[in-house]
Amino acid sequence: RRFPEEYSVTVPSAYKDADKMKIELMLLIYDTLIGGKDVARGEFCRAQQISERTFYRYMRELSAFLRKHKPGCRIEIVEPDGRYFLEKSQKTDN
């Protein structure tokens, strides 16, 4: 079904680029954690040129994803270093 022209919305490319970047970075974090490696918050933020606040939002979203789809896994953090790693419970096949 097509909507009348006055209802069409053009999404600025900056938003598309930001969404693409977010997805890519979250997948990089997820892949690293699932692969058994840790993610260093400071190093990751500097390398990817994102703020720590953005990093925290990504980690919060990844944690929610894991709770929903991989309940036997959770993200743990070692402070003050800000190193994140994935902990898997013994009772899960995830």
C-alpha positions in Angstrom: 0.0 0.0 0.0 1.4 3.4 -0.9 0.8 6.5 1.2 0.2 9.9 -0.3 3.3 11.9 -1.1 2.8 14.3 1.8 3.2 11.4 4.2 6.6 10.4 2.9 9.5 10.9 5.2 13.1 11.3 4.1 15.5 10.0 6.7 18.6 12.1 6.7 21.7 10.0 5.8 23.3 11.0 9.1 20.7 9.0 10.9 21.1 6.1 8.6 24.9 6.2 9.1 24.5 6.4 12.9 22.2 3.4 13.0 24.6 1.5 10.7 27.5 2.4 13.0 25.6 1.4 16.1 24.7 -2.0 14.7 28.2 -2.6 13.5 29.8 -1.6 16.9 27.3 -3.7 18.9 28.0 -6.7 16.7 31.8 -6.2 17.2 31.3 -6.2 21.0 29.0 -9.2 20.8 31.3 -11.2 18.6 34.3 -10.4 20.9 32.4 -11.4 24.0 30.9 -14.6 22.5 34.4 -15.5 21.3 35.6 -15.6 24.9 37.6 -12.3 24.8 37.1 -9.3 26.9 36.2 -5.7 25.8 38.2 -2.9 27.4 35.8 0.1 27.6 38.4 2.8 27.3 40.3 1.2 24.5 37.1 0.4 22.6 35.8 4.0 23.0 39.0 5.5 21.8 39.4 3.1 18.9 35.8 3.6 17.7 35.6 7.3 18.6 32.5 7.0 20.8 31.8 8.3 24.2 31.7 6.1 27.3 28.0 7.0 27.7 27.3 5.5 24.2 29.3 2.4 25.2 27.2 2.0 28.3 24.0 2.2 26.2 25.3 -0.5 23.9 26.2 -2.7 26.8 22.8 -2.2 28.4 21.2 -3.2 25.1 23.4 -6.2 24.7 22.7 -7.3 28.3 18.9 -7.1 27.6 19.4 -9.1 24.5 21.3 -11.8 26.4 18.7 -12.0 29.1 16.0 -12.5 26.5 17.8 -14.9 24.1 20.7 -16.4 26.0 19.5 -16.5 29.7 22.5 -18.6 30.7 24.9 -15.8 29.7 25.5 -12.5 31.3 28.0 -9.6 30.9 30.3 -9.1 33.8 32.7 -6.2 34.4 36.0 -5.8 36.2 36.5 -2.3 37.6 38.3 0.0 37.8 39.8 -1.3 34.5 36.4 -1.3 32.7 36.9 -4.7 31.2 33.8 -6.6 30.2 33.5 -10.3 29.6 30.8 -12.9 29.1 30.1 -15.3 31.8 28.2 -18.5 30.9 26.4 -20.6 33.5 27.2 -24.3 33.7 23.6 -25.3 33.1 23.2 -23.8 29.7 23.7 -24.9 26.1 24.1 -21.3 25.0 
